[in-house]
Amino acid sequence: MATPDENLATLLEIVADVAADRPAVAHRDRTLSWREFEDRASRLARHLADSGVGPGARVGIALYNGPEYLESVFALMKLRAVPVNVNYRYRERELLEILGDAAATGLIFDSALDDRMAGVAREMPGLTTLLRLASPGPDGEPAAPPGAEWGDLKPGDYASAVAAAEPMPRIARGGDDEWVLFTGGTTGRPKGVRAPHRWLIGVAENNGPKLLGRDVPGDVADMPEFARENLTHPRLPTSLVAPPLIHGTGMYCALGTLLCGGLVVLLPNRSYRPQDIIEVIPRHRVTDMCLVGDAFARPLADALDEAAAAGRPADLSSLRRILSVGVAWSAEVKHRLLQHCDAVLQDSVAASEGGPFAVSYTKRGDRAITSRFELFPGARVVTADGEDVVPGSGQVGYLAAPAPEEIGYLGDPVKSAETFRMIRGERYSVPGDMAILEADGSLVLLGRDSRVINTGGEKVFAEEVEQVICAHPDVEDANVVGMPDERWGNRIVAVVALRPGAELTAEQIREHVGNELADYKRPREVVFVPAIQRTLTGKSDLAWARKAAAGEA
């Protein structure tokens, strides 16, 4: 069934009218009802509109997980404006790149990022709407914002703005309204994936109503009845979203739950603590949880094992499904989790550019095979020339999923043409995931055909880190590679050659990278070599670099 040609905000408004006093978002000791959630988003929308944000305007959101992140997304969609996800780990250089690429005219940010954002605002006079959310202090009360030098343009206060504004009247919107999600992907530095709201609704549908066996009605007039029926559905989700909402996994899981009329639960702390999951699940009777592969699941399994060994087994009896998307999730860790809960483990392959491409389900009693998946309906495995891979042939192909004409990279037609390809008259997203199609139709995944390192759910472009390392005056050359890691899936290892006579420690290189890039892009290890080996054409010899990283070269 076709999804409605609408803006997602219109559907969520209908859900809010129907769900009213049912819970919508829970964080720490605070739970917003659907009525409160929609009202706060409407007030924020009015404030933003009065500040000059209108249809098509792009506004960065650099917030940690909390109700305010979802309120901001909802408010901007209400205005037919465009929320832009901004990684709160980014340094000033990276912020200038992503906000510049987005041509952002506004920014909603956490006060913990005040100094960084003040520097960005001074460099970007086009940022005319600034809104600061005060970080909580040690006593739980809002902390005073840092004394950053903002110049003439001062950011407004988020809480005061919402409290002072009147709710914005609802307006007409449409499926052509723009949605943008920035991703590292296979394209080097982050690229904005631009898509219409009709596509976004389909993504949210896959992460919510489809899990209930239901399709969003094509006619928006049928939405109230659809919402009422969902509220009495036995599998109405209460979803714990563990990953950051700045990433597609967390955001799309949250939007899917909201489209059902369910409850989105967010972890209380900014740093990942598996003990928080153990405490939050029974408190809210969480039914669904999304996480990020072994980076989240292995520490959780450790914590569950420790609690059980101490005679305090965790209560995960409400949990029905655990979802991970696009990150290594080992069979061993899946098996350990299933010792503590009777849930279905859903391991999906998807990308911000499209999908899902493939999925794997594991339940108690199953033998988990991490690399083996089933194609998602509509997806296929194709050769570099766009021909279907023959099942059982052993040929390596690329995962492809249907993609509408409107989806592509923001301002980058060349990269769009590389990733979004016409195959037999139909447009597909082919971001570079390689696989072998077995005779029985199952898939064996081989990973990305690119230099993107996926570490704990964060995508790091190796060449970006290499460029920063090579900018150090004592460095002659460098290679950066991803090496297998039990917890993170891959860890970043830098292979470095110093200039003659130079002395530099691994920690000094890590600090140098950290001054320019987000912390997760710092190499976890640094291996020093006399010289970097390259091919005759000057390209990196990655096979040699990996051997060097492993101490074998």
HUGITA-V369217 format. One record per residue. RES is the residue in one letter. OMEGA is omega in degrees with one decimal (none if undefined). Layout:
res=[RES & RES]
omega=[OMEGA & OMEGA]
This chain:
res=[M & A & T & P & D & E & N & L & A & T & L & L & E & I & V & A & D & V & A & A & D & R & P & A & V & A & H & R & D & R & T & L & S & W & R & E & F & E & D & R & A & S & R & L & A & R & H & L & A & D & S & G & V & G & P & G & A & R & V & G & I & A & L & Y & N & G & P & E & Y & L & E & S & V & F & A & L & M & K & L & R & A & V & P & V & N & V & N & Y & R & Y & R & E & R & E & L & L & E & I & L & G & D & A & A & A & T & G & L & I & F & D & S & A & L & D & D & R & M & A & G & V & A & R & E & M & P & G & L & T & T & L & L & R & L & A & S & P & G & P & D & G & E & P & A & A & P & P & G & A & E & W & G & D & L & K & P & G & D & Y & A & S & A & V & A & A & A & E & P & M & P & R & I & A & R & G & G & D & D & E & W & V & L & F & T & G & G & T & T & G & R & P & K & G & V & R & A & P & H & R & W & L & I & G & V & A & E & N & N & G & P & K & L & L & G & R & D & V & P & G & D & V & A & D & M & P & E & F & A & R & E & N & L & T & H & P & R & L & P & T & S & L & V & A & P & P & L & I & H & G & T & G & M & Y & C & A & L & G & T & L & L & C & G & G & L & V & V & L & L & P & N & R & S & Y & R & P & Q & D & I & I & E & V & I & P & R & H & R & V & T & D & M & C & L & V & G & D & A & F & A & R & P & L & A & D & A & L & D & E & A & A & A & A & G & R & P & A & D & L & S & S & L & R & R & I & L & S & V & G & V & A & W & S & A & E & V & K & H & R & L & L & Q & H & C & D & A & V & L & Q & D & S & V & A & A & S & E & G & G & P & F & A & V & S & Y & T & K & R & G & D & R & A & I & T & S & R & F & E & L & F & P & G & A & R & V & V & T & A & D & G & E & D & V & V & P & G & S & G & Q & V & G & Y & L & A & A & P & A & P & E & E & I & G & Y & L & G & D & P & V & K & S & A & E & T & F & R & M & I & R & G & E & R & Y & S & V & P & G & D & M & A & I & L & E & A & D & G & S & L & V & L & L & G & R & D & S & R & V & I & N & T & G & G & E & K & V & F & A & E & E & V & E & Q & V & I & C & A & H & P & D & V & E & D & A & N & V & V & G & M & P & D & E & R & W & G & N & R & I & V & A & V & V & A & L & R & P & G & A & E & L & T & A & E & Q & I & R & E & H & V & G & N & E & L & A & D & Y & K & R & P & R & E & V & V & F & V & P & A & I & Q & R & T & L & T & G & K & S & D & L & A & W & A & R & K & A & A & A & G & E & A]
omega=[-179.2 & 175.9 & -178.1 & 179.2 & -170.9 & 169.6 & -177.4 & -179.7 & -179.9 & 179.1 & 179.8 & 175.5 & 178.7 & 176.9 & -179.5 & 178.6 & -176.7 & -175.4 & 173.6 & -173.4 & 175.3 & -178.6 & -179.8 & -176.9 & 178.1 & -179.9 & -175.7 & -178.2 & -173.6 & 175.3 & 177.3 & 171.4 & 176.5 & 179.5 & -179.9 & -179.5 & -179.3 & -179.3 & 179.6 & 177.6 & 179.2 & 178.0 & 177.1 & 177.7 & 178.8 & 179.3 & -179.3 & 178.2 & 179.1 & 179.4 & 175.3 & 178.7 & -178.6 & 179.9 & 177.9 & 178.8 & 179.7 & -175.3 & 178.2 & 174.9 & 178.6 & -177.5 & 170.2 & 179.9 & 178.7 & 179.6 & -176.7 & 177.9 & -179.2 & 175.0 & -178.1 & 177.8 & -179.7 & -177.9 & -178.4 & 176.1 & 177.3 & -178.5 & -170.4 & 172.5 & -170.1 & 173.5 & 179.0 & -179.2 & -178.0 & -178.1 & -177.6 & 175.6 & -175.1 & 171.5 & -172.0 & -179.5 & -178.9 & 178.3 & 178.5 & 179.8 & -173.9 & 179.5 & 175.4 & 177.6 & -179.0 & -173.0 & -176.6 & 176.7 & -180.0 & -178.1 & 173.4 & -170.4 & 177.8 & -176.5 & 175.5 & -179.3 & -168.9 & -176.5 & 179.9 & -176.4 & 176.6 & 177.5 & 178.5 & -178.2 & 178.5 & -179.2 & -176.3 & -179.8 & 178.1 & 175.5 & -173.6 & 179.1 & -177.4 & -177.9 & -176.0 & 173.0 & -176.9 & 176.1 & 176.9 & 176.0 & -177.3 & 179.4 & 179.7 & 178.5 & 178.2 & 179.3 & 175.6 & -179.3 & 177.4 & -177.7 & -179.7 & 177.8 & -175.0 & -177.1 & -174.7 & -175.8 & -179.0 & 177.0 & 174.2 & 179.7 & -174.7 & -175.7 & -179.9 & -179.7 & -179.6 & -177.5 & -173.4 & -173.3 & 171.1 & 177.6 & 179.4 & 175.1 & -179.6 & -176.5 & 176.2 & 179.9 & -179.6 & -178.0 & 177.9 & 179.7 & -168.4 & 170.9 & 179.5 & 173.3 & 179.2 & -178.0 & 173.0 & 175.8 & -179.0 & -169.3 & -178.9 & 179.0 & -174.2 & 176.9 & 177.3 & 174.3 & -176.3 & -178.7 & 177.0 & -178.8 & 178.2 & 174.7 & 179.7 & 178.4 & 177.9 & 177.4 & 178.0 & 178.6 & 178.9 & -177.8 & -179.0 & -175.7 & -179.8 & 178.7 & 174.7 & -176.6 & -174.8 & 176.5 & 174.0 & -177.7 & 178.7 & 179.7 & -176.4 & 177.7 & 179.6 & -176.6 & 179.9 & 179.3 & 176.5 & -179.3 & -180.0 & -179.7 & 178.2 & -176.5 & 177.7 & -179.0 & -178.0 & -179.8 & 176.1 & -170.1 & 159.3 & -167.0 & 172.6 & -180.0 & -177.3 & -179.1 & 176.4 & 177.3 & 176.1 & 179.9 & -176.4 & -178.2 & -179.2 & -177.0 & -175.6 & 173.2 & 179.7 & -179.0 & 177.3 & 178.2 & 179.6 & 179.4 & 175.9 & -171.3 & -179.0 & -177.5 & 174.2 & 178.9 & -179.1 & -178.4 & -172.5 & -173.5 & -179.4 & 174.3 & -177.5 & 175.7 & -178.5 & 178.2 & 176.9 & 178.9 & -179.0 & -178.9 & -173.7 & -175.0 & 179.3 & -178.6 & -177.2 & -176.7 & -178.0 & 179.5 & -176.7 & 178.4 & 171.4 & -179.9 & -175.6 & 173.4 & -177.0 & 179.6 & 176.6 & -170.3 & -178.8 & 175.2 & 178.0 & 178.1 & 177.6 & -178.6 & 178.4 & 177.4 & -179.6 & 179.3 & 179.8 & -179.7 & 179.7 & 179.9 & 178.8 & -175.9 & -179.2 & 176.4 & 177.3 & -172.9 & -178.8 & -170.8 & -179.4 & -173.7 & 171.1 & -176.0 & 168.5 & -175.9 & 164.5 & -178.9 & -179.2 & 178.7 & -168.0 & 178.9 & -178.9 & -178.6 & 175.6 & -179.9 & -179.5 & 178.7 & -177.2 & 171.5 & -174.3 & -179.1 & 178.7 & -177.1 & 171.8 & 178.3 & -178.0 & -179.0 & -172.7 & 173.4 & 179.5 & 179.9 & 175.3 & 179.2 & 179.8 & -175.7 & 2.8 & -179.6 & -175.8 & -177.1 & 176.6 & 178.3 & 177.2 & 176.6 & -178.4 & 179.7 & 178.4 & 170.6 & -176.4 & 174.2 & -168.6 & -173.2 & -173.9 & -175.6 & 172.2 & 177.0 & 174.1 & 179.4 & 179.8 & 179.4 & 179.7 & 175.8 & -174.1 & 174.0 & 177.7 & 178.9 & 177.7 & 176.5 & 178.1 & 174.1 & -179.6 & 178.9 & 178.0 & -177.1 & -176.1 & -179.0 & 177.1 & 178.4 & -177.6 & 176.3 & -179.8 & 177.5 & -178.9 & -179.8 & 179.9 & -177.2 & -172.3 & -175.1 & -179.9 & 178.3 & -177.9 & 174.7 & -178.2 & -178.5 & -179.4 & 178.7 & 177.7 & -179.5 & 179.4 & -175.3 & -177.1 & -168.7 & 174.1 & 178.6 & -179.2 & 174.7 & 179.5 & -176.5 & -178.4 & 170.2 & -178.6 & -173.6 & 173.3 & 176.8 & -176.6 & -179.0 & 171.6 & -179.2 & -178.1 & -177.6 & -179.0 & 178.8 & 178.3 & -176.7 & 167.1 & -177.0 & -177.4 & 179.7 & -175.2 & 175.2 & -177.4 & 178.4 & 175.5 & 176.8 & 179.0 & -176.0 & 179.5 & 179.8 & 176.1 & 179.7 & -176.3 & 178.1 & -171.3 & -175.8 & 178.2 & 179.6 & 177.7 & -178.2 & 179.3 & 179.6 & -177.6 & 177.0 & 177.7 & -175.1 & -178.9 & -177.2 & 177.1 & -176.7 & -179.1 & 168.8 & 175.1 & -178.1 & 173.5 & 178.9 & -177.1 & -179.2 & -174.0 & -177.2 & -169.0 & -175.2 & 172.8 & 173.4 & -177.7 & 178.3 & 177.4 & 173.5 & -166.5 & 170.7 & -177.8 & 175.0 & -179.8 & 178.3 & -177.8 & 175.5 & -176.2 & 179.2 & 177.6 & -178.6 & 177.6 & 176.6 & 178.2 & 179.7 & 178.8 & 178.6 & -178.5 & 177.7 & -176.7 & -171.8 & 178.9 & -175.7 & -176.3 & 177.4 & 176.7 & 174.5 & 174.5 & 177.0 & 174.5 & 178.4 & -179.3 & 178.7 & 178.9 & -178.7 & 176.8 & 178.9 & 179.9 & 178.4 & -179.2 & 179.8 & 179.1 & 179.8 & 178.9 & 172.6 & -171.6 & 176.7 & 176.8 & -177.5 & 179.3 & 175.9 & 178.2 & 179.2 & 179.3 & -180.0 & -175.1 & -178.4 & none]
